[in-house]
Amino acid sequence: MGAQMMTGSEAARAWIGYHDPEIHHLPFPYPWESGMTSPKKFFQDTLAQLLESKGLEPDTDLCGFMLETFQGWGAIFYPDEFVKELVDYAHEHGMLVAFDEMQAGFGRTGELFGYMHYGVEPDLLCCGKGASSSLPLAIVLGSQEVMDLPDVGSMSSTHSANPLACLAGKANLEVLLEDGLITNSKILGKVLHRNLNQIKARFPEHLTHVGGRGLLAALIFVSPEGRPLSSLCDKVSELCLQRGLLVVHTGRESIKLAPPLMIHEEALLEGLSVLESAIEDVIGSE
């Protein structure tokens, strides 16, 4: 429940019936938002509004920032300038910076961790999913200065350091680094995004943005009037499934793509061809 309260979606946390008053949210700097010509100023202005509206003092009332490395539903990364300003501000006021790397970590974005795209050094990382690529494994990473703050034993639990899960995590990391899967994600990620932007250019009345980095991408479908085209995403996703391609329809106006990190270019291009034809057929049938 504590993790769920971190989300900025009020609907997603409504079931809890309570919200920790010490958790505060800043708006995400979407590239299409007005005033996004200066992400640095956007951070400064929205933070100042938060502090004023809630009567907060950064040196006494705030302990840190936690960011999901990219906005999950649309694979939308923060502007670099926004993140660097946030980290500078946090360290100026003695706060920690934590990144949620559940989706972004372990090579998915073409780097070992997604935060590396921003050129900053966080204090804490929360990892999972790709950490083992199969068995349940979650990891908290941080500097010794931070991780040694709790008393001995207070960071442990019944299932901590499960031998089988840890062995899977170790083998997974070795394969990522030694078999070139992160490099493959970076190289084929360029192929993926180049082709997705070509698809976007074909359907400008429906497909407005391509998000993501490495072998992570999302297509965002919005009409020229600004209407989210979620139902179109339903139809495209279903047609892709019928043609042998699994994509993720997020329940919003986006379709996410996350090919296996060991995929070959031929298979990647085949999948993109299926996706493009599905979009074409759905739009043509409207």
Secondary structure as GFF3:
##gff-version 3
##sequence-region A 1 286
A	DSSP	three_ten_helix	4	6	.	.	.	ID=ss1
A	DSSP	alpha_helix	10	13	.	.	.	ID=ss2
A	DSSP	three_ten_helix	14	16	.	.	.	ID=ss3
A	DSSP	alpha_helix	39	54	.	.	.	ID=ss4
A	DSSP	alpha_helix	58	61	.	.	.	ID=ss5
A	DSSP	beta_strand	64	68	.	.	.	ID=ss6
A	DSSP	beta_strand	70	71	.	.	.	ID=ss7
A	DSSP	three_ten_helix	72	74	.	.	.	ID=ss8
A	DSSP	beta_strand	76	77	.	.	.	ID=ss9
A	DSSP	alpha_helix	80	92	.	.	.	ID=ss10
A	DSSP	beta_strand	96	100	.	.	.	ID=ss11
A	DSSP	three_ten_helix	114	118	.	.	.	ID=ss12
A	DSSP	beta_strand	124	127	.	.	.	ID=ss13
A	DSSP	three_ten_helix	129	131	.	.	.	ID=ss14
A	DSSP	beta_strand	139	142	.	.	.	ID=ss15
A	DSSP	alpha_helix	144	147	.	.	.	ID=ss16
A	DSSP	alpha_helix	163	178	.	.	.	ID=ss17
A	DSSP	alpha_helix	181	202	.	.	.	ID=ss18
A	DSSP	beta_strand	207	211	.	.	.	ID=ss19
A	DSSP	beta_strand	217	221	.	.	.	ID=ss20
A	DSSP	alpha_helix	230	242	.	.	.	ID=ss21
A	DSSP	beta_strand	248	249	.	.	.	ID=ss22
A	DSSP	beta_strand	254	257	.	.	.	ID=ss23
A	DSSP	alpha_helix	265	284	.	.	.	ID=ss24
###
